[in-house]
Amino acid sequence: MSTFPYQDRYDVNRRLPEGGRSREEILGELQAMAKEEDAFWETGKCSGTMYCGDHDHYHFLTDAFGLFAHVNSLQRDMCPSSTKFEAEIIAMTLDLLHAEAVHDTEPAGLVTTGGTGSIAHAMLAYREHARQEHGITRPNVVKPETAHPAFDKACHLFGIELRRAPVHPETTLVDVDWVDNHIDDQTVAIIGSACNYGYGTVDPIATLSDVALEHGVGLHVDGCLGGFILPFGKELGYDIPLFDYRVPGVTSISADTHKYGYALKGTSVLTFRDKALRNAQYFFVTDWSGGKYCSPGMEGSRSGGLLAATWASMVYFGREGYRNHARRIFETAETMQDAVRSHAELRILGRPTFLFSFTSDAFDVYHVNDFMRLRGWRFNGQQYPNALHMAVTRPQTQAEVAEAFAVDLDDAVSYAHEHKDAAPRSGAIYGGVAGGMTGEADAFIKAVMADMMDGYQQIPPEG
């Protein structure tokens, strides 16, 4: 990946140009970049990232977005359509997550900017509700180690102590006894994933529910990844445990519309069993000279276009459309998992769903990654143990992609055997250097990662 992409092909704007360029020239430049970058994932060899992959659908969403892109959904008196879109997005998501099972409270929701936004708003809601209702001043939450780092980020931002529960190495599921033993009078919530990003496995939500009810704490289910596909997998007969509001201890669920909801990037839905929990994180300033101010979430201005496009995607597909795509995704995931299981040297971790992860006890699995990269595949890498994961999306359901995966994997395993005594190229951080690092070494890795992020915003030097 270039530190300064496209600098040899297009002008670099180091300052605001004195005169503007033509729309045709600008759009031509953008179209060239988009076409080349799309070609990478259009092959179906990219794990996750592009969940829909249907350009006709993207054009449809772009049309819906364009009609309201300029609208600020903060001003509902001028754009009441945002209220319709947002309310119905929340209602449809609550329906998908079986909020009809809730009878003693009023379920509610919030549309956020993505999975991290939903998780952050959930942690803020638990902190504020616990302070307002129970006087908790030193809040903590308990999450599985496998739960998304967005929980770590949210706790860091909001001053919440985070307690990381270990997972069972064979099942990859959280150690519920550990969670039970580490809840105290300042715990505001515990966490479960449905499914987790690393392994595609679903934590024992029903057992966590029992623990949450016994201690009187919240239970947030992170369904950011699985929220819009696992329900349909269950309808299709796949062995997926309950994780929604039919489980009595579940108090909030996050589900990303911009993943398997096939909306544009930048939307997610955070749902609550009880409206009071959602409302606890509302923000008000009543004595500002500019007038009385309130916002339902951390964002102020939001484009009405994202709400319109998300609503359009959901009502376009409906249950039948989502179910049909889920069927093909689960079938493809099974075919690809069977290809992994055909090699005694490879081992799938836990009991995965549409996303699976595999490792090897015979060689460093990053050798497999090295070879598969040569064939155009892009996996997500993991550590503890070194592993590769594949999140199956609609691009993988194209004809012959799963078959190509099996053929390429055969050759990759042979390659890994031949090179097992050498250090893998793609495992430099996760496998060869960073694994198990602590102290100064960990600080070094963080510095390298900071330099990488700096590069995302860096302008190439002149000359």
C-alpha positions as CSV (number, residue, x, y, z in Angstrom):
1,M,0.0,0.0,0.0
2,S,1.5,3.3,-1.1
3,T,2.0,6.0,1.5
4,F,1.1,8.6,-1.1
5,P,-1.4,6.9,-3.5
6,Y,-2.0,8.4,-6.9
7,Q,0.6,11.1,-6.6
8,D,2.2,10.0,-9.9
9,R,-1.0,10.1,-11.8
10,Y,-3.0,13.1,-10.4
11,D,-2.3,16.5,-9.0
12,V,-1.8,16.7,-5.2
13,N,-3.8,19.5,-3.5
14,R,-1.4,20.9,-0.9
15,R,-3.5,24.0,-0.7
16,L,-6.9,25.2,-1.7
17,P,-6.6,25.9,-5.5
18,E,-7.2,29.5,-6.6
19,G,-9.4,28.4,-9.4
20,G,-11.7,25.4,-9.5
21,R,-11.6,22.5,-11.9
22,S,-14.4,21.3,-14.2
23,R,-17.0,18.9,-12.9
24,E,-16.3,16.6,-15.9
25,E,-12.5,16.4,-15.0
26,I,-13.2,15.8,-11.4
27,L,-15.7,13.1,-12.0
28,G,-13.4,11.4,-14.5
29,E,-10.7,11.2,-12.0
30,L,-13.0,9.8,-9.3
31,Q,-14.5,7.3,-11.7
32,A,-11.0,6.0,-12.7
33,M,-10.0,5.5,-9.0
34,A,-13.4,3.9,-8.1
35,K,-13.2,1.4,-11.0
36,E,-9.7,0.3,-10.2
37,E,-10.4,-0.1,-6.5
38,D,-13.7,-1.9,-7.0
39,A,-11.9,-4.5,-9.2
40,F,-10.1,-5.8,-6.1
41,W,-13.2,-7.0,-4.3
42,E,-15.4,-7.8,-7.3
43,T,-13.5,-11.1,-7.7
44,G,-15.1,-12.3,-4.5
45,K,-11.7,-13.0,-2.9
46,C,-11.9,-10.3,-0.2
47,S,-13.1,-11.3,3.3
48,G,-15.9,-9.1,4.6
49,T,-15.7,-5.4,3.8
50,M,-18.0,-5.4,0.8
51,Y,-21.2,-7.0,2.1
52,C,-23.5,-6.4,-0.8
53,G,-21.3,-6.1,-3.9
54,D,-24.2,-5.4,-6.2
55,H,-23.5,-2.2,-8.2
56,D,-27.2,-2.0,-9.3
57,H,-28.1,-1.9,-5.6
58,Y,-25.4,0.7,-4.9
59,H,-26.8,2.9,-7.7
60,F,-30.3,2.6,-6.2
61,L,-29.0,3.6,-2.8
62,T,-27.0,6.4,-4.3
63,D,-30.2,7.8,-5.9
64,A,-32.0,7.5,-2.6
65,F,-29.1,9.2,-0.8
66,G,-28.8,12.0,-3.3
67,L,-32.4,13.1,-2.8
68,F,-31.7,13.9,0.9
69,A,-27.9,14.2,1.0
70,H,-28.0,17.9,1.5
71,V,-30.6,17.7,4.3
72,N,-29.6,18.0,8.0
73,S,-31.6,15.5,9.9
74,L,-31.1,17.6,13.0
75,Q,-33.7,20.0,11.8
76,R,-36.9,17.8,11.8
77,D,-39.2,20.8,11.3
78,M,-37.7,21.2,7.8
79,C,-37.2,17.6,7.0
80,P,-39.9,15.4,8.6
81,S,-38.9,12.6,6.2
82,S,-35.9,11.9,8.5
83,T,-38.4,11.1,11.3
84,K,-40.2,8.7,9.1
85,F,-37.0,7.0,7.9
86,E,-35.4,6.8,11.3
87,A,-38.4,5.6,13.2
88,E,-39.2,2.9,10.6
89,I,-35.5,1.7,10.5
90,I,-35.7,1.3,14.3
91,A,-39.1,-0.4,14.2
92,M,-38.0,-2.9,11.5
93,T,-34.9,-3.7,13.4
94,L,-36.8,-4.2,16.6
95,D,-39.1,-6.5,14.7
96,L,-36.2,-8.5,13.4
97,L,-34.8,-8.9,16.9
98,H,-38.2,-10.0,18.3
99,A,-39.0,-7.0,20.5
100,E,-42.6,-8.3,20.5
101,A,-41.4,-10.7,23.3
102,V,-41.0,-7.6,25.6
103,H,-44.1,-6.8,27.6
104,D,-43.1,-5.0,30.7
105,T,-41.1,-2.1,29.1
106,E,-41.2,-0.1,25.9
107,P,-38.5,-1.1,23.4
108,A,-36.7,1.7,21.6
109,G,-33.7,2.4,19.4
110,L,-31.2,4.9,18.0
111,V,-29.6,5.1,14.5
112,T,-25.9,5.6,14.8
113,T,-23.0,6.0,12.4
114,G,-21.7,2.4,12.6
115,G,-20.8,-0.4,14.9
116,T,-18.4,1.6,17.0
117,G,-21.1,4.3,17.3
118,S,-23.7,1.9,18.5
119,I,-21.3,0.3,21.0
120,A,-20.2,3.7,22.3
121,H,-23.8,4.9,22.7
122,A,-24.7,1.7,24.5
123,M,-21.8,2.1,27.0
124,L,-22.7,5.7,27.5
125,A,-26.4,4.8,28.2
126,Y,-25.4,2.1,30.7
127,R,-23.1,4.5,32.5
128,E,-25.6,7.3,32.7
129,H,-28.6,5.1,33.6
130,A,-26.6,3.5,36.4
131,R,-25.5,6.9,37.8
132,Q,-29.0,8.3,37.6
133,E,-30.9,5.3,38.9
134,H,-28.4,3.6,41.2
135,G,-25.8,6.2,42.1
136,I,-22.9,4.2,40.6
137,T,-19.9,6.4,40.3
138,R,-17.1,3.9,39.4
139,P,-18.8,2.0,36.6
140,N,-17.3,-1.2,35.0
141,V,-18.4,-3.6,32.3
142,V,-17.3,-7.1,31.7
143,K,-16.7,-8.2,28.1
144,P,-15.2,-11.4,26.5
145,E,-11.7,-10.9,25.2
146,T,-13.1,-11.6,21.7
147,A,-15.6,-8.8,21.9
148,H,-14.9,-5.9,19.5
149,P,-12.2,-3.3,20.5
150,A,-14.9,-0.6,20.2
151,F,-15.9,-1.6,23.7
152,D,-12.3,-0.8,24.8
153,K,-12.5,2.5,23.0
154,A,-15.9,3.4,24.5
155,C,-14.7,2.6,28.0
156,H,-11.6,4.6,27.5
157,L,-13.5,7.6,26.3
158,F,-16.2,7.5,29.0
159,G,-14.2,6.6,32.0
160,I,-15.6,3.1,32.4
161,E,-13.4,0.3,33.8
162,L,-13.2,-2.6,31.3
163,R,-12.8,-6.2,32.6
164,R,-11.8,-8.7,29.9
165,A,-13.1,-12.2,30.4
166,P,-11.1,-15.1,29.0
167,V,-12.6,-17.4,26.4
168,H,-12.3,-21.2,26.1
169,P,-9.6,-21.9,23.6
170,E,-11.5,-24.8,21.9
171,T,-14.9,-23.1,21.6
172,T,-13.8,-19.5,21.5
173,L,-16.8,-18.7,23.7
174,V,-16.6,-16.5,26.8
175,D,-15.9,-18.2,30.2
176,V,-19.3,-17.4,31.9
177,D,-18.1,-18.4,35.3
178,W,-15.3,-15.8,35.1
179,V,-17.8,-13.2,34.1
180,D,-20.0,-14.2,37.1
181,N,-17.1,-14.0,39.5
182,H,-16.0,-10.5,38.3
183,I,-19.3,-8.7,38.6
184,D,-19.5,-6.3,41.6
185,D,-21.7,-3.5,42.9
186,Q,-20.3,-1.1,40.3
187,T,-20.9,-3.3,37.3
188,V,-23.3,-1.7,34.9
189,A,-23.3,-4.3,32.1
190,I,-21.9,-7.5,30.7
191,I,-21.3,-8.2,27.0
192,G,-21.8,-11.1,24.6
193,S,-21.2,-11.3,20.8
194,A,-23.6,-12.6,18.2
195,C,-21.3,-13.3,16.4
196,N,-17.8,-12.2,17.3
197,Y,-15.6,-10.7,14.6
198,G,-12.7,-13.0,15.1
199,Y,-14.2,-16.4,14.9
200,G,-17.9,-16.0,13.8
201,T,-19.0,-17.8,17.0
202,V,-22.0,-16.8,19.1
203,D,-21.4,-16.4,22.9
204,P,-23.8,-18.3,25.2
205,I,-26.3,-15.4,25.5
206,A,-28.9,-17.4,27.4
207,T,-26.4,-18.3,30.1
208,L,-25.1,-14.7,30.2
209,S,-28.7,-13.7,30.6
210,D,-29.1,-15.8,33.7
211,V,-26.0,-14.1,35.2
212,A,-27.2,-10.6,34.3
213,L,-30.6,-11.2,35.8
214,E,-29.1,-12.7,39.0
215,H,-26.9,-9.7,39.5
216,G,-29.3,-7.1,38.2
217,V,-26.9,-5.7,35.5
218,G,-27.5,-5.0,31.8
219,L,-26.6,-7.4,29.0
220,H,-25.5,-5.9,25.7
221,V,-25.4,-8.2,22.7
222,D,-23.1,-7.1,20.1
223,G,-24.9,-8.1,16.9
224,C,-23.1,-5.5,14.8
225,L,-21.8,-8.2,12.5
226,G,-24.5,-10.8,12.8
227,G,-27.6,-8.8,13.5
228,F,-28.9,-8.7,10.0
229,I,-28.0,-12.2,8.9
230,L,-28.2,-14.6,11.9
231,P,-31.9,-14.1,12.3
232,F,-32.4,-15.3,8.7
233,G,-29.9,-18.1,9.2
234,K,-32.0,-19.3,12.1
235,E,-35.2,-19.1,10.0
236,L,-33.4,-21.3,7.5
237,G,-32.8,-23.9,10.1
238,Y,-29.1,-23.3,10.9
239,D,-28.0,-24.1,14.5
240,I,-27.9,-20.5,15.8
241,P,-28.7,-20.0,19.5
242,L,-31.1,-17.3,20.6
243,F,-29.5,-14.0,21.2
244,D,-32.4,-11.5,20.8
245,Y,-35.1,-10.0,23.0
246,R,-36.7,-13.5,23.5
247,V,-33.8,-14.0,26.0
248,P,-35.1,-12.1,29.1
249,G,-31.8,-10.7,30.3
250,V,-30.8,-9.0,27.1
251,T,-31.2,-5.3,27.6
252,S,-29.7,-3.9,24.4
253,I,-28.5,-5.1,20.9
254,S,-26.5,-3.4,18.3
255,A,-26.9,-4.4,14.6
256,D,-25.2,-2.8,11.6
257,T,-27.4,-1.9,8.7
258,H,-24.3,-1.1,6.7
259,K,-23.1,-4.7,6.8
260,Y,-25.6,-7.4,6.1
261,G,-28.4,-4.9,5.9
262,Y,-26.8,-3.8,2.6
263,A,-27.1,-0.1,3.3
264,L,-24.4,2.5,2.6
265,K,-21.5,2.7,5.0
266,G,-22.2,4.9,8.0
267,T,-25.3,3.5,9.7
268,S,-26.1,1.1,12.5
269,V,-29.0,0.5,14.8
270,L,-28.7,0.4,18.6
271,T,-31.9,-1.1,20.2
272,F,-32.9,-1.2,23.8
273,R,-35.4,-3.3,25.7
274,D,-36.4,-0.3,27.7
275,K,-36.8,3.3,26.4
276,A,-35.6,4.6,29.8
277,L,-32.1,3.1,29.1
278,R,-31.9,4.8,25.7
279,N,-33.1,8.1,27.1
280,A,-30.5,8.2,29.8
281,Q,-27.8,9.1,27.3
282,Y,-29.8,12.0,25.8
283,F,-27.9,15.3,26.1
284,F,-29.5,18.6,27.1
285,V,-28.3,22.2,27.5
286,T,-31.1,24.5,28.6
287,D,-29.3,27.7,29.5
288,W,-27.2,28.4,26.4
289,S,-27.5,31.9,24.8
290,G,-28.2,30.3,21.5
291,G,-31.3,28.6,22.7
292,K,-32.2,25.3,24.3
293,Y,-30.1,22.5,22.9
294,C,-30.7,18.7,22.9
295,S,-29.4,15.8,20.9
296,P,-30.3,12.1,21.0
297,G,-26.8,11.0,20.5
298,M,-23.2,12.2,20.2
299,E,-23.6,13.5,16.7
300,G,-25.3,16.8,15.9
301,S,-25.7,17.3,12.2
302,R,-26.3,14.2,10.2
303,S,-27.1,13.8,6.5
304,G,-30.7,12.8,5.8
305,G,-29.3,10.9,2.8
306,L,-28.0,8.0,5.0
307,L,-31.3,7.6,6.7
308,A,-33.1,7.6,3.3
309,A,-30.7,5.1,1.8
310,T,-30.9,2.7,4.8
311,W,-34.6,2.8,4.8
312,A,-34.7,2.2,1.1
313,S,-32.4,-0.8,1.4
314,M,-34.5,-2.4,4.1
315,V,-37.9,-2.0,2.4
316,Y,-36.5,-3.0,-0.9
317,F,-35.2,-6.4,0.3
318,G,-37.8,-7.2,2.9
319,R,-37.6,-10.5,4.8
320,E,-37.7,-12.6,1.7
321,G,-34.8,-10.8,0.0
322,Y,-32.6,-10.9,3.1
323,R,-33.5,-14.6,3.6
324,N,-32.6,-15.5,0.1
325,H,-29.2,-13.8,0.3
326,A,-28.6,-15.4,3.7
327,R,-29.3,-18.8,2.3
328,R,-26.6,-18.4,-0.4
329,I,-24.1,-16.9,2.1
330,F,-24.6,-19.8,4.6
331,E,-24.3,-22.4,1.8
332,T,-21.1,-20.8,0.5
333,A,-19.7,-20.5,4.0
334,E,-20.3,-24.3,4.5
335,T,-18.6,-25.1,1.2
336,M,-15.6,-23.0,2.1
337,Q,-15.4,-24.5,5.6
338,D,-15.5,-28.0,4.1
339,A,-12.5,-27.1,1.9
340,V,-10.6,-26.1,5.1
341,R,-11.7,-29.3,6.9
342,S,-10.4,-31.4,4.0
343,H,-6.8,-30.6,5.1
344,A,-5.7,-32.4,8.3
345,E,-3.1,-29.6,8.8
346,L,-5.8,-26.9,9.2
347,R,-8.2,-26.5,12.1
348,I,-11.3,-24.4,12.3
349,L,-11.8,-22.6,15.5
350,G,-15.0,-23.1,17.4
351,R,-18.4,-23.7,15.7
352,P,-18.6,-20.8,13.3
353,T,-21.6,-19.4,11.3
354,F,-21.2,-17.4,8.1
355,L,-17.8,-16.3,9.2
356,F,-15.0,-18.8,10.0
357,S,-11.4,-18.7,11.2
358,F,-8.8,-21.4,10.8
359,T,-5.3,-22.0,12.1
360,S,-2.7,-24.8,11.9
361,D,-0.7,-26.9,14.3
362,A,1.6,-28.1,11.5
363,F,3.0,-24.7,10.3
364,D,2.5,-21.0,10.7
365,V,-0.8,-20.4,9.0
366,Y,0.5,-17.1,7.7
367,H,2.4,-19.1,5.1
368,V,-1.1,-20.0,3.7
369,N,-1.9,-16.3,3.7
370,D,1.4,-15.5,1.8
371,F,0.4,-17.9,-1.0
372,M,-3.3,-17.0,-1.1
373,R,-2.3,-13.4,-1.5
374,L,-0.5,-14.3,-4.7
375,R,-3.8,-15.7,-6.0
376,G,-5.6,-12.5,-5.2
377,W,-7.2,-13.4,-1.8
378,R,-7.4,-11.0,1.1
379,F,-8.1,-12.5,4.5
380,N,-8.2,-10.9,7.9
381,G,-5.3,-12.0,10.2
382,Q,-5.6,-12.8,13.8
383,Q,-3.3,-13.7,16.7
384,Y,-3.3,-15.8,19.9
385,P,-3.3,-18.2,18.0
386,N,-2.2,-17.0,14.6
387,A,-5.2,-17.6,12.4
388,L,-7.0,-16.4,9.2
389,H,-10.6,-15.6,9.0
390,M,-13.1,-15.3,6.1
391,A,-16.3,-13.3,6.5
392,V,-18.5,-14.7,3.7
393,T,-20.5,-12.0,1.9
394,R,-22.5,-11.8,-1.3
395,P,-19.4,-11.4,-3.5
396,Q,-18.3,-14.9,-2.4
397,T,-21.6,-16.4,-3.6
398,Q,-20.7,-15.6,-7.2
399,A,-20.2,-18.7,-9.4
400,E,-16.9,-20.6,-9.0
401,V,-15.6,-18.4,-6.1
402,A,-15.9,-21.1,-3.5
403,E,-14.4,-23.7,-5.9
404,A,-11.5,-21.3,-6.6
405,F,-11.0,-21.1,-2.8
406,A,-10.7,-24.8,-2.5
407,V,-8.2,-25.1,-5.4
408,D,-6.0,-22.3,-4.2
409,L,-6.1,-23.6,-0.6
410,D,-4.8,-26.9,-1.8
411,D,-1.8,-25.2,-3.3
412,A,-1.4,-22.9,-0.3
413,V,-1.1,-25.9,2.1
414,S,1.6,-27.4,-0.1
415,Y,3.4,-24.1,-0.1
416,A,3.1,-23.8,3.7
417,H,4.7,-27.2,4.1
418,E,7.6,-26.3,1.9
419,H,8.2,-23.1,3.7
420,K,7.4,-24.0,7.3
421,D,11.0,-23.4,8.5
422,A,11.0,-19.9,7.2
423,A,9.3,-16.8,8.7
424,P,6.1,-15.9,6.8
425,R,6.1,-12.6,5.1
426,S,2.6,-11.5,6.1
427,G,3.0,-12.6,9.7
428,A,5.6,-10.1,10.6
429,I,3.5,-8.4,13.2
430,Y,0.9,-10.9,14.3
431,G,2.9,-14.1,14.0
432,G,6.6,-13.5,14.2
433,V,7.2,-10.3,16.2
434,A,4.2,-9.0,18.0
435,G,2.7,-12.2,19.3
436,G,3.1,-12.3,23.1
437,M,4.9,-8.9,23.2
438,T,4.5,-6.8,26.3
439,G,6.2,-3.7,27.8
440,E,8.6,-1.9,25.5
441,A,7.9,-4.2,22.6
442,D,4.2,-3.4,22.9
443,A,5.0,0.3,22.9
444,F,7.1,-0.2,19.8
445,I,4.2,-1.9,18.0
446,K,1.8,0.9,19.0
447,A,4.3,3.4,17.6
448,V,4.4,1.6,14.3
449,M,0.6,1.5,14.2
450,A,0.5,5.2,14.9
451,D,2.9,5.9,12.0
452,M,0.6,3.8,9.8
453,M,-2.5,5.9,10.8
454,D,-0.5,9.1,10.3
455,G,0.1,8.0,6.8
456,Y,-3.6,7.9,6.1
457,Q,-3.7,11.7,6.4
458,Q,-0.3,12.6,5.2
459,I,0.3,14.8,2.1
460,P,3.4,13.9,0.0
461,P,6.2,16.5,0.2
462,E,6.7,18.9,-2.6
463,G,9.5,18.3,-5.1
